[in-house]
Amino acid sequence: MPAFDLKSTPSRGMGAIAELLRTWPGVIRSEHPTSSMVALGPLANEILKHHPLDDPLGDASPVGRLYDFGAKVLLLGVGHFRNTSLHLAERKAFRDRQARNKVGSPMWKDGQRHWIEYVEPAVNSDDFEEIGAAFETLPNRVRRGNVGAGSGLYMDQRELVDFGVEWLSQHRHVDGRLNS
């Protein structure tokens, strides 16, 4: 496997829009090898400046910084199962009680390829559609509409994450199993 390179490593499993944005002029990319994120605009450096290996979707991550800045979420052509902000809700709901996985990635360090190992929280998006559906039952929380030939969902990230924390606390065990 080639070492992660900010400029040339393609985004994987994120779709055509994410890959197009990654290559857009002026876009900045975070340095996480498996959960890198991209941003464009005046706050891009602030949002992406630190992307911890051991907690790529937690409070100190770009997703956490977006929460702090009061960001909005726009899902284009996908449902809540692809809503990365709900992983932040997982982290906030379970903090350090989440299972952790030892992982590794080839990365460039001091001009050489190195295998870097780290431990990160396990993630589970199996119930994200259910969380999103419950969130959408609240008045005026999600706007649905057409975007080009596709569909879009638009919402406040902080409201979604805070709702997700409460929902997960009531419906999911720390080990990832759903409450019966």
N, C-alpha and C positions, 0 to 999 in steps of 0.2 A: 504494500500500500504506500503510495507517495506521501510524503510529509505534508501536513496542512500548510497551505500558503494563502495568505490573505487575498492576494490578487488573482491567483489562478485556480484554486480549488473550487470546483462548482458546488453550489448548494445541492443537497441531496434530499429527495422526498418532499420538497417544499413547493413544487409547481413552477410553472413558466413565469408567473408574475414575479416571484421572489428571485428567480434566476436573472430575469431581465433587469430588475432593480439592482442586483448585485453588480452588474456590469455597467450600470448607468454612470456617466461622467459626474464626478464630484461626490459619489456615494462613499461612505466610510463603512468599514466592516470591523466587527469585534474580533478578538483573538481566540475565541473558544473553538477548538477543532471540530467538535460535533454539534454544537448548539450556537454557532456564530450567528450574529444578527447584523443587519445593515441599517443605516440611517442616512438621511439627506436633510440638510437644513441647518439653521443656526445653533440648534442644541445637539446636533449629531455627536460631536466630540464628548460633550458632557454625558450623554446617554450611554455611549459605548466605551468610555475611557477605561473601565475596569470590568472584566467579565470573568468572575472566579471559576476556575476549573471545577472546584468541589461543590458548587451550588449554582449551576448555570441558569436556573430559572427562579431564583430566590430574590430576597429583598435587595441584595447588593448587585444583582444582575441588571442588564439593560431593561428587562421586563419590569423589575422592581423600580428602576428609575423612571420609567414611563408612568408607573402608578404614582410616584411622588410628584411628577409634573402635571398630573391630571389629564392624561392622554385619553384619546378616543380609540375604539377598536372598529375597524372596517373589515369584515369578512367578505371576500369576493368569490362567489361561486362555490363556497363551501359552508358547511354547518359548524356548529359549536365543537364537534369532534376535532376540529383543526384549530381551536381557539387557544393559542399558547398562553394567554393570560390566565386561563384556568389552572395551569401548572403553578403559577404564583399563588393562587388560592390554595392549592394542595400544600405548598410549603408553609403558608401562613396558618393553615388549619392544623398541621401536624408538626411543625417546626422540626426539632431534632428527634422526633419519635418515628419518622419515616424510615423504612428499610433503606439500606444504602448498597450500592453496587460498586465493586472495584472494576474500573475500566482503564483503558489505555489508548493512546493515540500517537502516531508518529508526528513529531513537530520539529521545526527548525529552531535551534538554540545555538548561539555563537557561530552561526554559519554552517552548522552540521546537523544532520538528521539524528534525532534522538527519540527513543520510545519513552514517553512520559506516562506514568501511571498515576491515577487519582481515584478518589472515592466520591461518588455523587449520589444524591437521593434517587431512589427508584421512582418512576413516574407511571401513572395509570390514567389513561384518557377514556376508559370504557364507559364511564358515566357522564362524560362531558355533554353529550346530546341531551341527557335527562336534566342536567343542571341548567343548560341553556333554555330548554323548554319551560322549566319552572321560572326562570328569570323573566322570560317573555310573557308570563301571565301577569306580571306586575305592570301597572299602567305606565305608559310612556317611557319604558326603559329601552326598548329596541325599535329602531326604525327599519322597516323592510322596504326594499325598492329595487327597481331595475337599474343595472349599471351596464350600459351597452346592451349586448345580447344576453347578458347574464343577470344574476341576482346579487344583492348585497344586504348585509346586516350591519347596522351602525349603532354603537352603544358607548356609554361611558365606562372606561376600563375600571376605575376605582369602584363604581357601583357594582359592576359585575363581579370583581374579585371579592369584595366584601360579602356579597350575596353568596358566592361560591364557598367562602370560608364557613359560613353558617350552614349551608346545605351539606357540605362534606362532613362537618362535625356531627350532624344529625343522621346522615345516611351511609357513611363509610367508616369502617374500622381503620385504625392506623395501619394495619398490615395490607390495606388495599381492598379487603373484602367489603361488599355492600352489606349494610345491616338488613336483617330480614323484617 
